[in-house]
Amino acid sequence: MKVRPFHCLILLAALALTACPTTNPKSESKKAAKTAEGHPGQAQDSVDFQAFLGRLRAAVRARDMNTVASMMTSDFGYVLGATPADDRTGPGVFQYWDQNNLWVELDGILSERFMAKGEFMVAPPQFAEPASQYTGYRAGIRRVNGSWKFVYFVNG
């Protein structure tokens, strides 16, 4: 019997396709990503936190005030110790950042790793460590009604 090249190709293809596993046992053991509802320490690894942070970083880099504003709380804090009564929280933040050239500083802080501190996710990580007594610029994000919100960016 004479073996033809076409028959050899079919046999090789059949061998190759049957030799490969159709499922990956490692992928079956992976669990779906969970969102951090209770403990902020797990939030830095959650998909929804990383997605929020990515959108916030991109909006700040582009100085897209509408997008950044939609990601903030209505009483966003931008001066340490400010209260709504002294008009240093809320809507004046973009004018304050423009006047003080803080967009670049904000972009730098948001590029840092976020850590849990109380009910907030904060950056830079030094601010979350009590022993460091960090007093520079810091940003805080927390869950509000189930969604992540940018809560403050202050110095001091």
Buried (B, 14 or more C-beta within 10 A) or exposed (E): EEEEEEEEEEEEEEEEEEEEEEEEEEEEEEEEEEEBEEEBEBBBEBEBBBEBBEBBBEBBBEBBBEBBBEBBBEEBBBBEEBEEEEEBBBEBBBEEBEEEEBBEBBEEBBEBEBBBBEEBBBBBBBBBEEEEEBEEBBBBBBBEEEEBBBBBBBBE
